[in-house]
Amino acid sequence: MENAVTKRQVAQMLGTLNLAEPNYVHIEINEGNLFLKGYVQSWMDRDNIEDSVRSIPGIESIVNDLEVKVIPQSD
């Protein structure tokens, strides 16, 4: 249950960052370890995500496997 609550908090935090395509960021949490996978449009987005989720209680470590990639804009 704790993982689900933390995952929801991370998803809500991502929603506040105004990412071009937040659906390309996948979140997995296992015993306080946050795994970020997927794609973002810039190094700044990648760093902002990691910095922002550090403040969420229950996250002990972050594995940031986000890749910087040009993401086609949806119409």
Beta strands, then each sheet from edge to edge (+ up, - down):
strand 1: 25-30
strand 2: 33-40
strand 3: 61-68
sheet 1: 1+ 2- 3-
end
